[in-house]
């Protein structure tokens, strides 16, 4: 009877240790995933800031460079494309590689259109002297820097989450509870090539 009780207590003890270990790893994954979600919210926040600045920037430029209609329309179109991705669609973007790629492509298109707009602005000295434009340009440059910083922080949190999810024995717990590998921001296609400068 004593040996049976000792064996039963040993089995219960081992099961208890396993349960506590699984709970600890599960809670660790939840914390890491919440960190990824927090960093993603910051990425969305700075992209939204950029979207909010663009109409004012376009209107200011339009007053000085109205015949640059094609460039202004490209910026407006790129902004519309980037803002068409609804919050509902963004909800699953972290777990959906195609949605993530679409989001990143829309944001890259907007960045490209804004770069072309800034090149056009160089032809208008009176616009470059406009205080409202200078303020908007400064805010936009600051926002672009924030985007880079937040994307870096997001990638760091995703790397930590992904590496934890893939390690043994956590990989079994992650699979059991549906934790999925997250997507990283990557450089735009062609970013590895130096831009060609012509004088």
C-alpha positions in Angstrom: 0.0 0.0 0.0 2.8 2.4 0.9 4.7 1.7 -2.4 1.5 2.3 -4.4 0.9 5.6 -2.6 4.5 6.7 -3.2 4.2 5.8 -6.9 0.9 7.7 -7.2 2.4 10.8 -5.5 5.4 10.5 -7.9 3.1 10.4 -10.9 1.0 13.3 -9.6 4.2 15.3 -9.0 5.5 14.7 -12.5 2.2 15.6 -14.0 2.1 18.7 -11.8 5.6 19.7 -13.0 4.6 19.2 -16.6 1.4 21.2 -16.2 3.3 24.1 -14.5 5.9 24.0 -17.3 3.2 24.1 -20.0 1.4 27.0 -18.3 4.7 28.9 -18.0 5.6 28.4 -21.6 2.1 29.3 -22.8 2.1 32.5 -20.7 5.5 33.3 -22.1 4.2 33.0 -25.6 1.2 35.2 -24.7 3.5 37.9 -23.4 5.7 37.7 -26.5 2.7 37.9 -28.8 1.3 40.8 -26.9 4.6 42.6 -27.3 4.5 42.0 -31.1 0.9 43.3 -31.1 2.0 46.4 -29.2 4.9 47.1 -31.6 2.5 46.6 -34.6 0.1 49.1 -33.1 3.0 51.6 -33.0 3.8 50.9 -36.7 0.2 51.5 -37.6 0.2 54.7 -35.5 3.2 56.2 -37.4 1.8 55.2 -40.7 -1.5 56.8 -39.8 0.4 60.0 -38.9 1.9 60.0 -42.3 -1.5 59.5 -43.9 -2.9 62.4 -41.9 -0.1 64.8 -43.0 -0.4 64.1 -46.8 -3.6 66.0 -47.6 -2.2 69.2 -46.1 1.1 68.7 -47.9 -0.6 68.0 -51.2 -2.8 71.1 -50.8 0.1 73.3 -50.0 2.1 72.1 -53.0 -1.0 72.3 -55.2 -1.1 76.1 -54.6 2.4 76.6 -55.9 2.8 73.8 -58.4 -0.7 73.1 -59.9 0.7 72.0 -63.2 2.5 69.1 -61.5 -0.9 67.4 -61.5 0.5 63.9 -62.4 2.8 63.8 -59.4 0.1 65.2 -57.0 -2.4 62.6 -58.3 0.2 59.8 -57.8 0.6 60.8 -54.1 -3.2 61.0 -53.6 -3.7 57.7 -55.3 -0.9 56.0 -53.3 -2.4 57.5 -50.1 -5.8 56.1 -51.0 -4.3 52.7 -51.7 -2.5 52.7 -48.3 -5.6 53.8 -46.4 -7.9 51.3 -48.1 -6.5 48.5 -45.9 -9.1 48.6 -43.2 -8.5 47.9 -39.5 -10.5 44.7 -39.9 -8.1 43.6 -42.7 -5.1 44.6 -40.6 -6.3 42.5 -37.7 -5.0 39.3 -39.4 -2.1 40.9 -41.3 0.4 39.6 -38.8 -0.5 36.0 -39.4 -1.2 36.3 -43.1 1.9 36.6 -45.4 -0.2 37.8 -48.4 -2.0 40.5 -46.4 1.3 41.6 -44.8 3.0 41.8 -48.2 0.0 43.8 -49.6 0.3 46.3 -46.6 4.0 46.6 -47.1 3.6 47.2 -50.9 1.0 49.9 -50.3 3.2 51.7 -47.8 6.3 51.4 -50.1 4.2 52.8 -53.0 3.3 55.8 -50.8 6.9 56.3 -49.8 7.9 56.3 -53.5 5.2 58.8 -54.5 6.2 61.1 -51.6 9.8 60.9 -52.7 8.9 61.9 -56.3 6.8 64.8 -54.8 9.8 66.1 -52.9 11.9 66.0 -56.0 9.3 68.1 -57.8 9.3 70.6 -55.0 12.9 71.3 -55.6 11.9 73.2 -58.7 9.8 75.8 -56.8 12.0 78.0 -54.6 8.9 80.1 -53.5 7.3 76.8 -52.2 10.5 75.8 -50.3 10.3 79.2 -48.6 6.7 78.8 -47.5 6.6 78.3 -43.7 3.6 76.0 -43.8 5.3 73.8 -46.4 8.5 73.8 -44.4 6.6 72.8 -41.3 4.8 70.0 -43.1 8.0 68.8 -44.7 9.7 68.7 -41.3 6.8 66.7 -39.8 6.9 64.3 -42.7 10.6 63.7 -42.4 10.2 63.2 -38.7 7.4 60.7 -39.4 9.5 58.8 -41.9 12.2 58.5 -39.2 9.6 57.3 -36.7 8.4 54.7 -39.2 11.9 53.3 -39.6 12.4 53.2 -35.8 9.0 51.5 -35.2 9.5 49.0 -38.0 12.9 48.1 -36.4 11.3 47.7 -33.0 8.5 45.6 -34.5 11.1 43.3 -36.3 13.0 42.9 -33.1 9.9 41.7 -31.2 8.9 39.4 -34.1 12.3 37.9 -34.2 12.1 37.1 -30.5 8.6 35.7 -30.8 9.5 33.6 -33.9 12.7 32.2 -32.4 10.8 31.2 -29.2 8.0 29.6 -31.1 10.4 27.5 -33.1 12.4 26.2 -30.0 11.8 22.8 -28.5 9.7 22.0 -26.5 7.9 25.4 -26.9 7.2 24.5 -30.6 4.8 21.7 -29.4 2.9 24.1 -27.1 2.8 26.8 -29.8 1.3 24.3 -32.3 -1.1 23.0 -29.7 -2.5 26.5 -28.9 -2.3 27.9 -32.4 0.6 30.4 -32.0 1.9 31.1 -35.5 5.2 32.6 -36.8 4.8 36.3 -37.6 6.0 38.3 -40.6 8.9 40.7 -40.6 9.2 43.9 -42.5 11.8 43.6 -45.3 13.5 46.0 -47.6 11.6 47.0 -50.7 12.6 45.2 -53.9 15.5 46.9 -55.5 16.6 48.6 -52.3 19.9 46.8 -52.4 20.9 48.9 -55.5 22.4 52.3 -55.0 20.4 55.1 -56.6 21.8 56.5 -59.8 22.6 60.2 -59.6 22.9 62.2 -62.8 24.1 65.9 -63.0 
